[in-house]
Amino acid sequence: MAVKKTELIQEEEEVTLLPEEPTNAITIRDSDILNPEYDFDDKIGVATTVATSLKKVIQSQNLAINIQGNDYVTAEGWETLGTMLGCTPYVESVEEIQLGEKRHQFGYVATVSIRQGERIISRASAMAERNNNQKERPAVYSMAQTRALGKAYRMALSWIMKMAGYQPTPAEEMKKGE
């Protein structure tokens, strides 16, 4: 049996590459909106996108509390924003303070920093004291940290939270009856 060979002829196409058009647009990441080296308008554009995404998360996860007609974001909501921007909270210290002569009159002062990589972008201290709702030391200890965390995030990122449509004060700093 004879086998017939077929040759494939492949034609080469000439491709002309067009020169790339120069662009002045700089692409910045979400985490770059805290970097002072980038243009303000570029940062605002990215922050607007971040604020829109943040609002969706806060609404879907119920991370805001309405107090007297205004929405205040919880510490978890502030942490969500921080995470979106590559920020991490660090508890630097928590110290017990005596508020009176009696043993049950105490509070704690906590200091928390917010870091983006090795850079500290914010630091805040806050106090919590024993009241009728928080009788145990661990609850008061934790509340001081939560308040400091919310305050530290607020100091650096409140402008983005406001863009998302929320009050810039963390919910934990607000008294429910005010």
C-alpha positions as CSV (number, residue, x, y, z in Angstrom):
1,M,0.0,0.0,0.0
2,A,1.4,3.4,-1.0
3,V,1.2,6.2,1.4
4,K,0.9,9.7,-0.1
5,K,2.8,12.5,1.7
6,T,1.1,15.8,2.0
7,E,3.0,18.9,2.7
8,L,1.5,21.7,4.8
9,I,2.4,25.1,3.6
10,Q,2.2,27.7,6.2
11,E,2.1,31.3,5.1
12,E,3.7,33.8,7.4
13,E,1.8,36.9,8.2
14,E,3.5,40.2,8.7
15,V,2.5,41.8,12.0
16,T,2.9,45.5,12.4
17,L,3.3,46.6,16.0
18,L,1.9,50.0,16.8
19,P,3.8,52.1,19.3
20,E,2.1,52.3,22.7
21,E,0.5,55.5,23.4
22,P,1.9,57.2,26.5
23,T,-0.4,57.5,29.4
24,N,-0.2,59.7,32.4
25,A,-2.5,57.4,34.4
26,I,-1.0,55.8,37.4
27,T,-2.6,52.7,38.7
28,I,-2.7,52.7,42.5
29,R,-3.8,49.9,44.8
30,D,-6.3,50.3,47.5
31,S,-3.5,50.3,50.1
32,D,-1.8,53.2,48.3
33,I,-4.5,55.7,49.2
34,L,-2.6,56.2,52.5
35,N,0.7,56.8,50.8
36,P,1.6,60.5,50.6
37,E,3.6,60.0,47.5
38,Y,0.6,59.5,45.3
39,D,-1.6,62.2,43.7
40,F,-4.6,63.3,45.7
41,D,-7.0,62.9,42.8
42,D,-5.8,59.3,42.2
43,K,-6.3,58.5,45.8
44,I,-9.8,60.0,45.9
45,G,-10.8,57.9,42.9
46,V,-9.6,54.7,44.6
47,A,-11.1,55.7,47.9
48,T,-14.5,56.2,46.3
49,T,-14.4,52.6,45.0
50,V,-13.3,51.4,48.5
51,A,-16.1,53.4,50.1
52,T,-18.7,51.8,47.8
53,S,-17.5,48.3,48.5
54,L,-17.2,49.0,52.2
55,K,-20.8,50.2,52.4
56,K,-22.0,47.0,50.8
57,V,-20.2,44.9,53.4
58,I,-21.3,47.1,56.3
59,Q,-24.9,46.8,55.2
60,S,-24.9,43.1,54.5
61,Q,-23.1,42.2,57.7
62,N,-25.0,44.7,60.0
63,L,-21.8,46.4,61.1
64,A,-23.4,49.7,61.8
65,I,-25.7,50.8,64.6
66,N,-28.3,53.6,64.3
67,I,-28.1,56.0,67.2
68,Q,-30.6,58.9,67.1
69,G,-31.0,58.7,63.3
70,N,-27.2,58.5,62.5
71,D,-25.4,55.3,61.5
72,Y,-22.2,54.6,63.5
73,V,-19.9,51.7,62.4
74,T,-18.8,49.1,64.9
75,A,-15.2,48.1,65.5
76,E,-15.7,45.2,63.2
77,G,-16.7,47.6,60.4
78,W,-13.6,49.7,61.0
79,E,-11.5,46.6,61.0
80,T,-13.1,45.7,57.6
81,L,-12.0,49.0,56.2
82,G,-8.5,48.5,57.6
83,T,-8.3,45.1,56.1
84,M,-9.3,46.5,52.7
85,L,-6.4,48.8,52.9
86,G,-3.8,46.4,54.2
87,C,-3.9,47.7,57.8
88,T,-3.5,45.7,61.0
89,P,-4.2,46.8,64.6
90,Y,-1.7,46.1,67.3
91,V,-2.4,46.4,71.0
92,E,0.6,48.2,72.5
93,S,-0.5,48.3,76.1
94,V,-3.4,47.9,78.5
95,E,-3.0,49.3,82.0
96,E,-5.4,49.1,84.9
97,I,-6.4,52.3,86.7
98,Q,-8.1,52.8,90.0
99,L,-11.0,55.3,89.8
100,G,-11.7,55.4,93.5
101,E,-10.7,54.0,96.9
102,K,-12.9,50.9,96.6
103,R,-11.7,47.8,94.9
104,H,-14.6,47.6,92.4
105,Q,-14.0,51.2,91.1
106,F,-11.5,50.5,88.3
107,G,-10.9,50.9,84.6
108,Y,-8.3,50.2,81.9
109,V,-6.5,52.4,79.5
110,A,-5.5,50.8,76.2
111,T,-3.2,52.0,73.5
112,V,-3.6,50.6,70.0
113,S,-1.6,51.4,66.8
114,I,-2.7,50.8,63.2
115,R,0.0,49.6,60.9
116,Q,0.3,49.2,57.2
117,G,3.3,46.9,56.9
118,E,6.0,48.3,59.1
119,R,4.6,51.9,59.0
120,I,2.4,53.1,61.9
121,I,-0.3,55.2,60.4
122,S,-2.2,55.9,63.6
123,R,-2.1,55.4,67.3
124,A,-4.8,56.1,70.0
125,S,-5.5,55.4,73.6
126,A,-8.9,55.0,75.2
127,M,-10.3,54.2,78.6
128,A,-13.1,51.9,79.8
129,E,-14.4,51.8,83.3
130,R,-16.6,49.4,85.2
131,N,-20.3,50.0,85.1
132,N,-23.4,48.1,85.7
133,N,-23.2,46.4,82.3
134,Q,-19.6,45.4,82.6
135,K,-18.9,43.9,86.0
136,E,-16.0,41.6,85.2
137,R,-12.5,42.8,84.6
138,P,-12.0,40.9,81.3
139,A,-15.0,42.8,79.8
140,V,-13.7,46.2,80.9
141,Y,-10.2,45.2,79.7
142,S,-11.6,44.2,76.3
143,M,-13.7,47.3,75.9
144,A,-10.7,49.6,76.5
145,Q,-8.9,47.8,73.6
146,T,-12.0,48.0,71.4
147,R,-12.4,51.7,72.0
148,A,-8.7,52.4,71.3
149,L,-8.9,50.3,68.1
150,G,-11.9,52.2,66.8
151,K,-10.4,55.6,67.7
152,A,-7.1,54.7,66.0
153,Y,-8.8,53.7,62.8
154,R,-11.0,56.8,62.9
155,M,-8.0,59.1,63.2
156,A,-6.5,57.7,60.0
157,L,-9.5,56.6,57.9
158,S,-12.6,58.6,59.0
159,W,-12.6,60.4,55.6
160,I,-13.3,57.1,53.8
161,M,-15.9,56.1,56.3
162,K,-17.7,59.4,55.7
163,M,-17.5,58.8,51.9
164,A,-19.3,55.5,52.5
165,G,-22.1,57.5,54.2
166,Y,-21.4,56.8,57.9
167,Q,-20.6,58.9,60.9
168,P,-16.8,59.2,61.5
169,T,-17.1,58.3,65.2
170,P,-16.9,54.6,66.0
171,A,-20.1,53.2,67.5
172,E,-18.3,52.1,70.7
173,E,-17.5,55.7,71.5
174,M,-21.2,56.7,71.4
175,K,-23.5,56.4,74.4
176,K,-26.7,54.8,73.2
177,G,-28.9,57.3,75.1
178,E,-27.3,60.4,73.6
